[in-house]
Each structure stands twice: as C-alpha cells, then as structure tokens.
C-alpha cells in the first residue's frame, strides 16, 4: 500500500437549495493536482460510495457529468441548477490503494480536518467485494467514519436550508422585537449567501433568491410595524428598496433569456430564426446589467448597509416601537387578518372597468400576505396554515401571469423600438417581436376574464372564517 500526504479542500457539491441531498446523495469534490480532482457520490444514509470519477476540473453543472450517472437520478434532481460548494473544509489527506495480485480491489483515503477530527474512507471497488473483505477483514467506510460523514452532511443540509428560504420556529408568547429580529437576521443571511454566486454568475437563481430575500425583508418591515425605532425602519426599507432597484434589470433579462426557447416555440417555424437579433440584444444588455450588479454587490453602499443593518438587529435601542414587547402571536395575527381583509375588499371592487394597475396592486398585496404566512407559519397548526398558502398561491399564479403578460408586451415593444433604429436588423425580426407582443396582450385579456373564478374561492365565507380562526389559535400555548 502506497500513498502521499497533501493539503487540499474537501467540498460538498449540490444545488444551492440541496436538491441532491434531498434525494439521498452526497457529492464530494477533492482536488488532486492543479484544477483536476476526484468526484465521489455517496449514499447520505450509509456513506457507501456509489460513484468515483476523476475529472479535469470541478464540475459547475450536471452537464459536466456523464448523462447516465446513477441512471440519470442526479440530472433529474438538479434539473439544470448549478453545482456549488455548500461546504468547503481544509483537509490533510493521504490516499492509497489496496491491491491483490496487481489488481486494485479497494481505495483508502485518510483525512484530518482543521478541528483535528479524522476520517478514514475504505471503499471497495465494484466486483471485488469478496477479495476486499478477505484482505481488510471486513473493514469499510460504514465501520470507520459515519460520525464524521454525517457531520459533514448535516453542515451541508444547514447551508441548503438557509438557501431554501426556511425560517426558524417562533414561540407565540415571544416578544415581537425578539421574533422579528430572528426573522430579519435569517433574511439577511439568506440574501448574503447568494452574493458570491450572483457575482460569479454560475446560476441565475442566485440573483433570484437574493432578490426574494431582500423583497421579503422589505415587506416584513412594511407590514409588521411599530416594532423598530422609526428611523431604523425607514433606513432599512430604503436600503432594501435600493438593492431591488439595482438588480431588477439583470433579473428581467435573465428571465427573458431563460424563456427564449418558449418565445421561439410560440412562433411559426419559419419566423423563429428572425428572433436572433433580439437574442443578441438581450445578451448584450445582460452583460451590462451584470457588470452593474457586480459593482453594486461589491461596493461600499451595499457593504455598509448590510453591516449596519446586522449591527442594528443586535442592538436593543433599535427596537423601541410601541409593539416591541407585545407577543408575536398577537402581532402576526393582526397583520395577517388586516392584509387578508384588504385583499378581499380590493379584489371585490375589480370589474371590467377597473384599470390593470388595480390587479397589479392586488398581486403585491397577495405577495405580502404570503410572506406573512411563511414568516409566521410555525405559530399555527400546519393543517390550518398550509391550505391558506395553497389557496393564496392559486390566486397569485393568475395575477402573476397577468402582470407578466403586460410587462412582457411592453418590454418587447421597447426592445423592438431600439432594434428598429438599426438598419441591419431585418423586418422579419420586428414582425416576429410584434407577433409575440400581440400574443401577450391577448393572453392578458384572457387571464383578466378568469380573475373572478380564482378570486371568489379565496374570498369565500369559508376561507374568511379559516383566516379568522387561524389568527385566533396558536400551534402551542402562549406560555
């Protein structure tokens, strides 16, 4: 048995939201020399190595791995998401192999981590299980280091849970200041966890998740009032609003480029190639928008805001609002009930004569209600709050599709106006974009006609009673 000692990094790779972990797979990447390394896939339950692949570079997406790997299970789970480092640890490693009659029957890797814990991997080569058992006396990965393996796995799951937009459980009697601080710290951590991936541009969902965390934080500040000191609240709202403004253009362009195959599919086959100048324009605009976002996220204003906001969340003097010491259950219930009643009132007033802005505003109100339900879901029995979220999502989906149609039609018209100034752009391109814009407007009309059929169940007497009962009953006692 031979081997050499090296200092390297052991990384757990997955999508930012842990899709492979959720299917029972753990991907480890360990560099060997230069950019090359070994990728191993292990069972999350047993630690058994299922795959070992030598690769020239660390894989950035599932496209960098063989299509038939584990019967395509990894490809299906990731569904196009990028592979990122959920956990990265410095490790001293020594690798060797076990051979019998010049035939390698097992791989052995000893690892020592920075906290001085050790891990010994003994992985039998497929087809040599009997020989390895005789040579090693039955030793194996499962016998030697499951504790360390599960620790690494749990660390990766914690990182994925943070990125998966989950929230800590709250207690009904908890002071509102304490509960709101916990939620805001979680949202800030969620947003910051997306910064590096956004700047490196490895997956468009990093920016999306960054914006979701920022938007949720601003919504919480606006809907749960009288907890912070007024100046603290105003400053935080403005900071999060600025982040949203700075990142909107890039997100819009990401969505259009990601949906471009669908745009092409909406046209007749002979018109699809005419959209290429439009794609080129979107790509150019995206490059500029990405540079702007990178400048924003690495700049002094963003760094100053996030550092200052983190400090204020830890300072008692930030929480001097009139409701700071009230039980969070009472504050949450009031906010949810108030938002639900406003949606019912505004939605009931919408008819064919009301402008499109009325539906856009209703969609914003629906988002704020959904965020409240997600923030405070732990305060209520799941069987009560989950159906509320499901019913709200159906209404939101319709309103979101309605707004998307209007925004996309305007977007297409504005981009066509720019392309019209370029004499090299063929008329077919402008015709194709005009056809797409017209389709979006027709879809908008159809969706508006469907509004009442989605709104009535949400605003029904039964649903109203459900909200009223929910905001009066806690998952646990208030003690």
Secondary structure, DSSP 8 states (H G I E B T S, - for coil): --EEEEEEEEEEEE-TT-HHHHTTEEEEEEEEETTEEEEEEEETTT--EEEEEEESS--SBGGGS-TTGGGGHHHHHHTT-B-EEEEEEEEEEEEEEEEETTEEEEEEEEEEETTS-EEEEEEE-TT-HHHHHHHHTT--HHHH-HHHHHHHHHHHHHHHHHHTT------TTSBHHHHHHHHHHHHHHHHHTTHHHHHHTS-HHHHHHHHHHHHHHHHHHHHS-SSS-HHHHHHHHHHHHHHHHHHHHHHHHHHHHHTHHHHHHTS-HHHHGGGHHHHHHHHHHHHHHHHHHHHHHTSHHHHHHHHHHHHHHT-GGG--STTTTSBHHHHHHHHHHHHHHHHHHHHHT--TTS-HHHHHHHHHHHHHHHHHHHHTGGGS-HHHHHHHHHHHHHHHHHHHHHHHHHHHHHHHHHHHHHHHT-TTS-HHHHHHHHHHHHHHHHHHHHHHHTHHHHHHHHTSHHHHHHHHHHTT--SS---
